[in-house]
């Protein structure tokens, strides 16, 4: 095959296509192929006709067809509102429901706390004791279901104020209220008056037993104990539970009442920490073990005992010097001779021994008063 420039026209000739005659032949063939009448337009546009260029125009038949005439129907209007008709109440717009996402985002309200059985029983007819929030202190201090005991209501509607107000558990406050209502009030009536005030020495305090560092947690730290010093009566009299001048029978009645109601009673005689008040609590122990340590001391004598009488001046002086051993031996011999058992009795011819010289009598001293 020869690719020379000289022979390139003979191999691939394009002369016929590029000439004017070839162009005229092409136009003539195209005109012969065109239809004499316009073809019927397609009913549907081509699938890829995005701009609507191939949409057919309506034919003469479709254009000549008249459109349907729309008749407007008469709609009846409502009757006019009478003058005496009441005014219409506008309904409140319905609450728009929030989407579930917004509902979940909102913090849920804390559930309402149910009252305990003790709290429901400790009504204002028994005691003025409003509830207070729970206390969560260090080392287990605090507790739940707490109240502030401000006063105790007697059966005759009189109030016994607790000063200062005691922070206690509901169970302990209920036990104190029952004790005052059932035992202390009759005791005050026997004294010719009514009880008006309870002296609170200590209630809730986060500390160890007897305030000793490192000791076990006291029941005061659990708001489960109360220290009582005295009761005050309406006539101004005060009954101090550790005062020895108070009648013994009164203090013993209080002793028996508290030991039958509380599991722990500590007073004078228990230790040096409870000499001026009475400790009460309701601590639960194994086998319902109870502690009641309170010595009701006898009243102090009003008149001091008499001292011994003074020694009279004419009394002989007391012997202050001890006898020597020789003197004791001579006394033994003398006693034996009198009884006939000594050596002098066995030897009657023996010469009597010389009596020892009498000791000089010590000078007398004036009598003095001796204290014991």
C-alpha positions as CSV (number, residue, x, y, z in Angstrom):
1,X,0.0,0.0,0.0
2,X,1.4,3.3,-1.1
3,X,0.7,6.4,1.2
4,X,2.3,9.0,-0.9
5,X,0.7,12.4,-1.4
6,X,0.5,11.8,-5.0
7,X,-1.9,8.9,-4.8
8,X,-4.0,9.9,-1.8
9,X,-7.0,11.1,-3.9
10,X,-7.2,7.8,-5.6
11,X,-7.5,5.8,-2.4
12,X,-10.1,7.8,-0.4
13,X,-11.8,10.2,-2.7
14,X,-14.3,12.8,-1.2
15,X,-14.8,14.8,-4.3
16,X,-18.4,13.8,-4.9
17,X,-19.6,14.8,-1.4
18,X,-18.0,18.1,-1.4
19,X,-19.1,19.2,-4.9
20,X,-22.2,21.4,-5.6
21,X,-23.9,18.7,-7.6
22,X,-23.9,16.3,-4.8
23,X,-25.5,18.9,-2.6
24,X,-28.3,19.5,-5.0
25,X,-29.0,15.8,-5.3
26,X,-29.3,15.5,-1.5
27,X,-31.9,18.4,-1.3
28,X,-34.0,16.8,-4.1
29,X,-34.2,13.5,-2.4
30,X,-35.2,15.1,0.9
31,X,-38.0,17.1,-0.7
32,X,-39.4,13.9,-2.4
33,X,-39.6,12.1,0.9
34,X,-41.6,14.9,2.7
35,X,-45.4,14.1,3.0
36,X,-47.9,16.2,1.1
37,X,-50.2,16.5,4.1
38,X,-49.2,17.1,7.7
39,X,-49.2,14.0,9.8
40,X,-51.5,13.5,12.7
41,X,-49.9,14.8,15.9
42,X,-49.0,12.4,18.6
43,X,-51.3,12.3,21.6
44,X,-48.6,12.1,24.2
45,X,-45.3,14.0,24.3
46,X,-42.1,12.2,23.8
47,X,-40.7,10.8,27.1
48,X,-37.5,12.9,26.9
49,X,-39.2,16.1,25.9
50,X,-38.2,18.2,28.9
51,X,-39.0,21.6,27.6
52,X,-42.3,20.8,25.8
53,X,-41.0,21.4,22.3
54,X,-42.6,18.3,20.8
55,X,-46.1,18.9,22.3
56,X,-48.6,18.7,19.5
57,X,-51.1,21.5,18.9
58,X,-54.8,20.7,19.1
59,X,-56.4,19.5,15.9
60,X,-59.3,21.1,14.2
61,X,-61.7,18.6,15.6
62,X,-60.7,19.2,19.2
63,X,-60.6,22.9,18.8
64,X,-64.1,23.0,17.3
65,X,-65.6,21.1,20.2
66,X,-67.4,23.5,22.6
67,X,-66.6,23.4,26.3
68,X,-69.2,22.5,28.9
69,X,-71.0,25.4,30.4
70,X,-70.8,25.7,34.3
71,X,-74.1,26.6,35.9
72,X,-73.7,28.4,39.3
73,X,-76.0,26.7,41.9
74,X,-77.8,28.9,44.4
75,X,-76.6,28.3,48.0
76,X,-79.2,29.1,50.7
77,X,-77.9,31.7,53.3
78,X,-78.4,31.2,57.0
79,X,-81.3,33.0,58.7
80,X,-80.4,36.2,60.5
81,X,-79.6,35.9,64.2
82,X,-82.5,37.0,66.5
83,X,-81.9,39.9,68.8
84,X,-82.8,38.0,72.0
85,X,-80.4,35.2,71.3
86,X,-77.5,34.8,73.9
87,X,-74.1,35.6,72.9
88,X,-71.9,32.8,71.7
89,X,-69.2,31.6,74.1
90,X,-65.9,31.4,72.5
91,X,-64.3,28.1,73.1
92,X,-60.7,28.1,74.4
93,X,-58.2,27.1,71.8
94,X,-57.1,23.5,72.1
95,X,-53.7,23.0,73.7
96,X,-51.1,22.4,71.1
97,X,-49.5,19.1,71.8
98,X,-45.8,19.2,72.0
99,X,-43.7,16.7,70.0
100,X,-42.4,13.7,71.8
101,X,-38.8,15.0,71.6
102,X,-39.7,18.2,73.6
103,X,-41.7,16.1,76.1
104,X,-38.7,13.9,76.8
105,X,-36.4,16.9,77.2
106,X,-38.4,18.4,80.0
107,X,-37.5,17.2,83.5
108,X,-40.0,14.9,85.1
109,X,-41.7,16.3,88.2
110,X,-40.8,14.4,91.4
111,X,-43.5,12.0,92.6
112,X,-45.5,13.2,95.6
113,X,-44.2,11.6,98.8
114,X,-46.7,9.5,100.7
115,X,-47.1,10.2,104.4
116,X,-46.1,7.4,106.7
117,X,-48.5,5.7,109.1
118,X,-46.8,7.6,112.1
119,X,-47.2,10.9,110.3
120,X,-50.9,10.3,109.6
121,X,-51.5,9.3,113.2
122,X,-49.6,12.3,114.7
123,X,-52.3,14.9,114.0
124,X,-52.7,18.4,115.4
125,X,-55.0,17.0,118.1
126,X,-52.1,15.2,119.6
127,X,-49.0,17.4,118.9
128,X,-47.9,20.5,117.0
129,X,-45.2,18.8,115.0
130,X,-44.7,20.0,111.4
131,X,-42.7,17.8,109.1
132,X,-39.2,18.8,108.0
133,X,-37.0,17.6,105.1
134,X,-34.9,14.5,105.6
135,X,-31.4,15.1,107.0
136,X,-28.4,13.3,105.4
137,X,-25.3,14.1,107.5
138,X,-21.8,12.7,107.7
139,X,-21.2,9.4,109.3
140,X,-24.8,8.3,109.1
141,X,-26.2,11.3,111.0
142,X,-29.8,12.3,110.3
143,X,-32.8,10.3,109.3
144,X,-36.1,10.3,107.5
145,X,-39.7,11.1,108.4
146,X,-38.5,13.9,110.7
147,X,-40.7,16.4,112.6
148,X,-40.1,19.5,114.7
149,X,-41.9,18.9,118.0
150,X,-43.1,22.3,119.2
151,X,-45.9,21.5,121.6
152,X,-48.0,18.6,122.9
153,X,-51.8,18.9,123.0
154,X,-53.4,17.5,126.2
155,X,-56.8,15.7,126.1
156,X,-58.4,18.9,127.5
157,X,-56.9,20.9,124.5
158,X,-54.2,22.6,126.6
159,X,-50.8,22.8,125.1
160,X,-47.5,21.8,126.7
161,X,-44.8,23.8,124.9
162,X,-41.4,22.1,124.2
163,X,-38.6,24.6,124.7
164,X,-36.6,24.7,122.6
165,X,-38.5,22.8,119.9
166,X,-37.1,19.3,119.4
167,X,-36.1,17.7,116.1
168,X,-37.0,14.1,116.3
169,X,-38.2,11.2,114.2
170,X,-41.9,10.8,114.0
171,X,-41.9,7.6,116.1
172,X,-39.9,9.3,118.9
173,X,-42.0,12.4,118.9
174,X,-45.2,10.2,119.1
175,X,-43.7,8.4,122.1
176,X,-42.9,11.7,123.9
177,X,-46.4,13.0,123.2
178,X,-48.1,9.8,124.6
179,X,-45.9,9.9,127.7
180,X,-46.7,13.5,128.5
181,X,-50.5,13.1,127.8
182,X,-50.9,9.8,129.7
183,X,-48.3,10.0,132.6
184,X,-47.0,13.5,133.1
185,X,-50.4,15.3,133.0
186,X,-51.9,13.1,135.8
187,X,-48.7,13.6,137.8
188,X,-49.1,17.3,137.6
189,X,-52.7,17.1,138.5
190,X,-51.8,15.2,141.7
191,X,-49.6,18.3,142.6
192,X,-52.6,20.6,142.3
193,X,-51.7,22.1,138.9
194,X,-51.3,21.3,135.2
195,X,-48.1,20.8,133.2
196,X,-47.3,23.8,130.9
197,X,-43.7,23.3,129.6
198,X,-41.2,20.6,128.9
199,X,-37.5,21.5,129.4
200,X,-35.7,20.1,126.4
201,X,-31.9,19.8,127.2
202,X,-30.9,18.2,123.8
203,X,-32.5,16.5,120.8
204,X,-30.9,16.0,117.4
205,X,-27.1,16.5,117.3
206,X,-24.7,14.9,115.0
207,X,-22.2,13.5,117.5
208,X,-20.8,10.3,119.2
209,X,-22.0,8.9,122.5
210,X,-21.4,11.2,125.4
211,X,-19.6,13.6,122.9
212,X,-16.5,11.4,123.0
213,X,-14.4,11.6,119.9
214,X,-14.4,8.4,117.9
215,X,-17.2,6.8,119.9
216,X,-20.2,5.1,118.3
217,X,-22.9,7.3,116.8
218,X,-25.3,8.5,119.5
219,X,-29.1,8.1,119.2
220,X,-29.1,11.9,119.2
221,X,-27.3,11.8,115.9
222,X,-30.2,9.7,114.5
223,X,-32.8,12.1,115.9
224,X,-34.0,9.2,118.0
225,X,-33.4,10.6,121.5
226,X,-34.4,13.4,123.9
227,X,-32.8,14.7,127.1
228,X,-35.3,16.0,129.7
229,X,-34.3,18.1,132.7
230,X,-37.6,19.3,134.2
231,X,-41.3,20.0,133.9
232,X,-42.9,23.4,134.6
233,X,-46.4,23.6,136.0
234,X,-48.9,26.3,135.5
235,X,-48.6,27.5,139.1
236,X,-44.9,28.3,138.6
237,X,-43.6,25.2,140.3
238,X,-40.8,23.3,138.5
239,X,-40.2,19.5,138.9
240,X,-36.5,18.9,138.3
241,X,-36.1,15.2,137.7
242,X,-32.6,15.1,139.2
243,X,-33.2,17.4,142.1
244,X,-33.0,15.6,145.4
245,X,-35.1,18.2,147.1
246,X,-38.1,17.0,145.0
247,X,-40.3,14.4,146.7
248,X,-39.0,10.9,146.2
249,X,-42.4,9.5,145.3
250,X,-42.8,12.0,142.5
251,X,-39.4,11.1,141.0
252,X,-40.1,7.4,141.3
253,X,-43.4,7.8,139.5
254,X,-41.6,9.4,136.6
255,X,-39.0,6.6,136.7
256,X,-41.6,3.9,136.4
257,X,-43.4,5.7,133.6
258,X,-40.3,6.3,131.4
259,X,-38.9,2.8,131.9
260,X,-42.1,1.2,130.7
261,X,-42.3,3.3,127.5
262,X,-38.7,3.9,126.3
263,X,-36.0,1.3,125.6
264,X,-33.1,3.4,127.1
265,X,-33.3,5.5,130.2
266,X,-30.1,7.0,131.7
267,X,-30.0,9.2,134.7
268,X,-28.1,9.8,137.9
269,X,-26.0,6.7,138.8
270,X,-25.6,5.5,135.3
271,X,-22.5,7.5,134.5
272,X,-21.1,10.9,135.1
273,X,-22.6,12.3,131.8
274,X,-26.3,12.0,133.0
275,X,-26.2,13.5,136.6
276,X,-28.2,16.6,135.7
277,X,-30.8,15.2,133.1
278,X,-32.6,12.1,132.0
279,X,-31.8,10.5,128.6
280,X,-34.7,8.9,126.7
281,X,-34.6,7.0,123.4
282,X,-36.3,4.1,121.6
283,X,-33.3,2.3,120.2
284,X,-34.2,-1.2,119.0
285,X,-32.0,-4.1,120.4
286,X,-31.9,-7.8,120.0
287,X,-34.6,-9.7,121.9
288,X,-36.2,-6.3,122.9
289,X,-33.4,-5.7,125.4
290,X,-34.0,-2.5,127.5
291,X,-31.7,-0.4,129.7
292,X,-33.1,1.5,132.7
293,X,-30.3,3.1,134.9
294,X,-31.6,5.8,137.1
295,X,-31.0,5.9,140.8
296,X,-33.5,8.0,142.7
297,X,-31.4,9.3,145.5
298,X,-32.9,10.0,149.0
299,X,-33.5,13.7,149.8
300,X,-30.7,15.4,151.7
301,X,-31.3,16.0,155.4
302,X,-32.5,19.4,156.2
303,X,-30.5,19.5,159.5
304,X,-26.9,18.5,159.6
305,X,-26.0,15.6,162.0
306,X,-24.6,16.7,165.5
307,X,-20.9,16.4,166.2
308,X,-19.7,14.3,169.1
309,X,-19.6,16.1,172.5
310,X,-16.4,17.6,173.8
311,X,-14.2,15.6,176.2
312,X,-14.6,16.8,179.8
313,X,-11.7,18.3,181.5
314,X,-11.8,16.0,184.6
315,X,-11.5,12.9,182.4
316,X,-8.2,10.9,182.8
317,X,-5.7,11.4,179.9
318,X,-5.6,8.9,177.1
319,X,-2.7,6.5,177.0
320,X,-0.5,7.5,174.1
321,X,2.7,5.6,174.9
322,X,2.9,1.9,174.3
323,X,4.1,-0.4,177.2
324,X,7.6,-1.9,176.9
325,X,8.1,-5.6,176.6
326,X,9.5,-5.9,180.1
327,X,6.4,-4.2,181.5
328,X,4.2,-6.6,179.6
329,X,6.1,-9.6,181.0
330,X,5.8,-8.3,184.6
331,X,2.1,-7.9,184.1
332,X,1.9,-11.5,182.9
333,X,3.8,-12.7,186.0
334,X,1.6,-10.8,188.3
335,X,-1.5,-12.2,186.8
336,X,-0.1,-15.7,187.1
337,X,0.8,-15.3,190.7
338,X,-2.8,-14.2,191.5
339,X,-4.2,-17.2,189.8
340,X,-1.6,-19.7,191.4
341,X,-0.1,-20.8,188.1
342,X,3.0,-18.7,187.9
343,X,6.6,-19.3,189.1
344,X,6.0,-17.4,192.3
345,X,3.3,-19.9,193.4
346,X,5.6,-22.9,192.8
347,X,8.5,-21.5,194.9
348,X,7.2,-19.9,198.1
349,X,10.7,-19.5,199.5
350,X,11.9,-17.4,196.6
351,X,12.6,-13.8,197.4
352,X,10.1,-11.4,195.9
353,X,11.5,-9.4,193.0
354,X,11.7,-5.7,193.3
355,X,8.8,-3.9,191.8
356,X,9.8,-1.7,188.8
357,X,9.9,2.0,189.4
358,X,6.7,3.7,188.5
359,X,6.8,5.7,185.2
360,X,6.4,9.4,185.6
361,X,2.9,10.6,184.8
362,X,2.8,12.7,181.6
363,X,1.6,16.2,182.1
364,X,-2.1,16.9,181.4
365,X,-3.2,18.8,178.4
366,X,-6.4,20.8,178.0
367,X,-9.1,18.9,176.1
368,X,-9.6,19.9,172.5
369,X,-12.5,19.4,170.0
370,X,-11.8,16.7,167.4
371,X,-13.6,16.7,164.1
372,X,-14.3,13.6,161.9
